[in-house]
């Protein structure tokens, strides 16, 4: 016969106790590490904004960002600056907060980027030259590719009409095909192109056109639609109109 120490009840008690201890440890670690995880996420976003602005290989990302980038928030409908803290936005989650976002189709907006929802306000980032004048305007963009939403930043020259650079920092596209949206050789082809951009199959022939990615038509279309949406009238169009009128001078 089994001894009392080997009873099923005592075995279950030990297992339950062990599970509780492990759960407490995991929960404590999660809470303690959350600020560090958020800091790392913020720094990664800053790094990608700097990259879109053409500022690479910096020793201290946060210090460089604070010195060279001015983060502001704009009302997407009016294009005017508002006093909202830009650090309160999460590009992946904020659009699902119904207090600060809305569904595109329900409001009669054609969802060419495949994002379903967008926020009523959004951060924009202004890169400054040494004399304090505007060097670039960096806009957060997102759009659906082949396998999911692609997140990135498009940088425009101070005229608000010419692409300076583009940088995608998160996506689920196929490596070697759609994943080439992060290839510096392809992103460099956007530099100097005029809005609206047009990604084509047959070879770029004018100041608006960019060669699409070989074997990744749906991803190329997703990038095209994302840029068109966010630089158009339903995205940052009202803000860019104000920029062209001299709002940043």
N, C-alpha and C positions, 0 to 999 in steps of 0.2 A: 504494500500500500504506500501511497505517496505521503510524505511527511507534511505537517502543516505549513512548513516553509516553502513547499513546492505546490501549494494549492493554486487553483486557477484564479481565485480572488486576489491573492497576494501578487501573483504575476501581473494581473491586469492593473493593480494599484501601482506597481512599479512602472509599468509602461505609461500609464496616464500621467504619473508624476514626472517622468522623464520628458514626455511631450510638452507638459506645461512649462517646465524649466527651459526647454529649447525654444518654445514660442515666446517666452518672456525675453530671452537673450536676443532672438531675432528682432522682436519689436523694438527693444532698447537700441540695438545697433542701427535699425532703420531710422529711428527718430534722431539719434546722435549724428548719423551721417548725412541726413537730409540737407542741412545747410551747406555742407561741403559739395554734395551733388549739385545743388542749385548754383553754387559759385562756379563749379566746373562748366555747367551748362551755359551760364552767362558769359564766361570767358570764351567758350567755343563760338558763341554767336558773335562776340566782339571780334574774334580772330577772323571770322568769315566776312564780316562787314569791312574790316581793314583790307582784306584780300580783294574784295570787290572794288575798293577805292584805290587799289594799286599799291597798298602799303604792306609789304611782306617782310618776313625774317626779322621780326622785332623781338627784343629781349624781354620786355615786360608788356604783355598785351594790354592789361588794364590801364597802365600809365599812358601808353601810346594812344589808346582809344580815347581816354579822357582829354588828352592834349590836342588831338587832331580831329576828333569827331564830335559834332554837336547833335545830340539826340532830341528830336522834337516830336510832337504828336499833332496830327492834322485831322480835322473833320472831313470824312470822305465825301460828303455831299457838297460842302462849300469850298473845300480846299484851304480853309483858314487854320492857322495854328490855334491849339487849345492848351489849357494848362494841365492836362492829364499827365501823370508820371509815365514816361515811356517804359520804365522797368516793370510795370504792372502787366504787360502783354506777354503772352506765350503764343508763339506763332502756330503751334499745333493744337492748343487747347482753347484759346480765348474765343474762337469763332463758334464754339459750342455753348458759350455762356449766353443764354437768351436775354440777359439784361443789357448786354453790350453788342449784340449781333442780330442778324436777321437772315432768313432764308431767301436766296436769290429768286428762285422761280415764283415763290409766293408773292414777291414784290414786282413781278413783271420784268425781271432782269434775266437776259439770256446767259446761261451759265456755260460759256464757251471753255472755261478753264476746268470745269468739272469739280468745283470745290464745295458746292452746295450752299455754304453759308459764308458770311464775311462780317467783320466787325464794323461798327459805325464810325470808329476812329482807328487810326493806325500810326505807329511810329514811322518816322522818316529820319534819315541820317545824313548830315551835311558835313562833308570833308572840307577842312579849311587849309588854305595856303598859309605860308609864313606871315603874310601881311594881313591875314584875317579875312580875305576874300574867299568866295566859294570855289572850291576845286572840283567837287563832284557831289551829286545828289544820289544817295543810295536808297533804293526802295525794296522792301521785302516783297517777294512774289511766291506764289505757289500755284501748282496746276497738276492735273492728273496725267500721268504718262501711260505706260503699258500696264504696270503692276501696282501702281499706287500714286499717292501725292508726292510730288517733287517740291522741295523747299529750297529757296535760294534768294539771292539779292542781285538786282540789276543796278548798275551804276551809270548815271547819265552825266554828261558834261554840264557845266553851269548854265548852258542855254536851255536845258530841259528838253532837248530835241535830239541829241546825239548820244549814242551808246558809248560809254567809256570802257565798261567791262561787265561780265556776268559771272556769277559764282553760285553753283549748286552745292549745298552742304549735306543734304539728306535726301535719299531716294531709294527705291526698290527696283531700279531698272537692271536689265540683264548685263552682267559684266562682259565687256568686249563689244557690246552692241549699244543698247540704250545707256549703259553705264558710262559711255564716252562723253556724256554731258559734262563730266568733270575733267575731260582731257584738255590741258592748257592750249593745245594746238587748235582745238575746235572753238573754245571760248574766245580765243584771240581773234577769230574771224568776225566776232561781233563788234570789235573796236572800230569806232569811226562810222558805224552804220547809223542811218537816220531813221527815226520813228516815222511811221510804223514799220517794224521789221517784218520780213517775209522769208520764212525758211522754205527753200525750194529743192527739188530733186535734180533738176537739169543743169545746175551750176549758176552761181551768182552772176548777174549781169548789170546790176545797178547799185546805187547807194543804200537801198533798202534790203536787198536780197542777201541771204546767207545759205551756203551749201548745207543740206541736211545730213544727218548721220547715216552712213551706209548700213543698210540692213536693219534700221531702227526707225521706220516711218512713223509709227504711233508715238514713239518718244519725241521725235522731232516735232510732230504736230502738237504734242502736249506743251513743249517749250514755246512754240509759236503762239499757241492760244493763251498761255500764261502771260507772256509779255504783252500781247495785244490787250488782254483783259485789264491787267494792272496799270498799263500806261494809257488806257482808254477812259471814256467818259464815266464808266461805272466803277473804275478803280481810282487811281491817283490823277486822272485827267483834270479835275477841277484844281488840284494843287499845282500841277504842272502848268496850267494856264496862268495861274498867278505868278509862277516863277518866270514865265516868259514875259510877263508884264513888269518884271523887276522887283518882285516881292523879297528877294534875298539880297538885294543891293543896299 
